[in-house]
Each structure stands twice: as C-alpha cells, then as structure tokens.
C-alpha cells in the first residue's frame, strides 16, 4: 500500500452475515465517556450545588460526553426525591447542551421508579439509568416487567444497569435480549463481568454497551462496546478520553499505554473504599473545592485507607 492511498477504515456493521449484529458503536446517544458523579455536601449536610455545578463543568471540559447524576456514586439511596430533581436541573444549568444528563431514577419499588422517571423528565434529563430492583430479588419475569414499566413512564432513553454485586441478582441474557426490543431501552451499563454474556448481547442486539467497571473499558470497547460510565474519571477523565479516542482510531498501542497508566488510579478509586468516598477525598487532595463529607451509612476514609489510596496514586506518578 502506497502513502497516497486512503487508509481510512470504515466500520462494518456486521461481523458476519445472517443474524449476527455487531455494530461498532462509534456514535452512541450518550457518547463514549460518562462520569457517575458524586454529590457534594455542605458542612450542614445539604447538597452543595455550587461545588456540584463546578464539578460538572470540570468533567465536561475534560472530555465527558454525558454525566450521571444521583446514581450509586451520587449516593442516591440517601438523597431525597426533590434533591435528585434539583441535581438534574443544576447539571443542565452547568453544562447546557455540551453533555447529556442521565438521571439515576432507581429504587426497589416500581411505582416509586415511575414517579422518579416522570420527575427526571420534567427536570430536563436526557436519559435515565435504571438498576435491577435490589433486595426484593424478583424473578426474571419481574425484572422484565419492572424495566418495561419504567421505560413506559417517561419519554427518556433508558440505560439498563446490570450490577448483581449490589442488587443481589443478575439480569439474564435472555431478559436483556427481550428488553432490547423496547424502543426507549437504548443502552446497557454492564457491571456483571461476564464476557460471554456481554458478547452475546453485543452480537444479538443494537444496545449501546457501556462498561460499568473501569478496568474493563479497553476490553469491552475492543469487542465493540460504546464506552464507559466511570467513577475514576472524576480525577482521570483526560486519560480515559485518550484511551477511548485511541481505540476509536484503531491505535491499540496508545490505548494500552493509557490503560496501564489508569491501573493504579482505578485501584485507588475502586478497591480501597467505596467510590463516592474515594472520589471526594481524591478531588479534595488535588485541589478541587469539594468537602469529603458523605451521608451515613457511608463514612469517610480512615487513616489506613487513606494511606493505601495515596500509595496507589503515587505509584501512578501523582505528586501527593
């Protein structure tokens, strides 16, 4: 091949003829990089909207395409309904049309989810993130009925969140395949760590797949996934952006380098303490104006935990 020839590679929407669907997800509705935002609090335990809007602005400036508000990392289970709606409004105010706002609308009570979906739509959300109903342990028929009901409750694109480590049950692949038929169910945040199941969903549906585990982004995108909904990106969005853009441009060596750089940072943010705790602490350490306060039952990192996080970040070359 000579230097004069066009070496641009077009994405083939099918890996094989027949029933196998496998689109390379290069223009997903929610983009490629999304951060599951923390919710900052004031000293008297109110939502710190000034810090929240500043954080939203920072994340978009650093390359985020979407922001998740009042998700797990946003301490959704300890937020009041009105706080969740106000967070959507604040995020929209901060970033305008520069990024999409995905509202975490989940509870373990379907009728409450329907109310939250409607409130998110009225507040201006661009989509909603819905987790498997937790604690109840419904059957797969119950899971199917729950997601369909929430999808019908608001005119919002819906991202399924499959995280059995928190909810107690996985979403069966067959259930996901059936949910993919719903016109508003557009994407899946996959935190199940089952590469066989993920591959089947990728090859049999047109769902846009996002890694729900920060360490899996390179592998999931190499298989054709859209990107990541990340926690570590609070403090490492530029590196995630570099890795994602390298993958989209078939620059595997560059993507691997970024992946390696992220390793100790992901360990610091995701394995030492809960993600909300680690994110607020690390943001505070690097000079972002945010308090480290969290709401019970979460507590701040103790001295030993902080030392572990510092060790990881220094391994990554951070001067802390």
C-alpha positions, 0 to 999 in steps of 0.5 A: 500500500502506497502513502497516497492511498486512503487508509481510512477504515470504515466500520462494518456493521456486521461481523458476519452475515445472517443474524449476527449484529455487531455494530461498532458503536462509534456514535452512541446517544450518550457518547463514549465517556460518562462520569457517575458523579458524586454529590457534594455536601455542605458542612450542614449536610445539604447538597452543595450545588455550587461545588456540584455545578463546578464539578460538572463543568470540570468533567465536561471540559475534560472530555465527558460526553454525558454525566450521571447524576444521583446514581450509586456514586451520587449516593442516591439511596440517601438523597431525597426525591426533590434533591435528585430533581434539583441535581438534574436541573443544576447539571443542565444549568452547568453544562447546557447542551455540551453533555447529556444528563442521565438521571439515576431514577432507581429504587426497589419499588416500581411505582416509586421508579415511575414517579422518579422517571416522570420527575427526571423528565420534567427536570430536563434529563436526557436519559435515565439509568435504571438498576435491577430492583435490589433486595426484593430479588424478583424473578426474571419475569419481574425484572422484565416487567419492572424495566418495561414499566419504567421505560413506559413512564417517561419519554427518556432513553433508558440505560439498563444497569446490570450490577448483581454485586449490589442488587443481589441478582443478575439480569439474564441474557435472555431478559436483556435480549427481550428488553432490547426490543423496547424502543426507549431501552437504548443502552446497557451499563454492564457491571456483571463481568461476564464476557460471554454474556456481554458478547452475546448481547453485543452480537444479538442486539443494537444496545449501546454497551457501556462498561460499568467497571473501569478496568474493563473499558479497553476490553469491552470497547475492543469487542465493540462496546460504546464506552464507559460510565466511570467513577475514576474519571472524576480525577482521570477523565483526560486519560480515559478520553485518550484511551477511548479516542485511541481505540476509536482510531484503531491505535491499540498501542496508545490505548494500552499505554493509557490503560496501564497508566489508569491501573493504579488510579482505578485501584485507588478509586475502586478497591480501597473504599467505596467510590463516592468516598474515594472520589471526594477525598481524591478531588479534595487532595488535588485541589478541587473545592469539594468537602469529603463529607458523605451521608451515613451509612457511608463514612469517610476514609480512615487513616489506613485507607487513606494511606493505601489510596495515596500509595496507589496514586503515587505509584501512578506518578501523582505528586501527593 
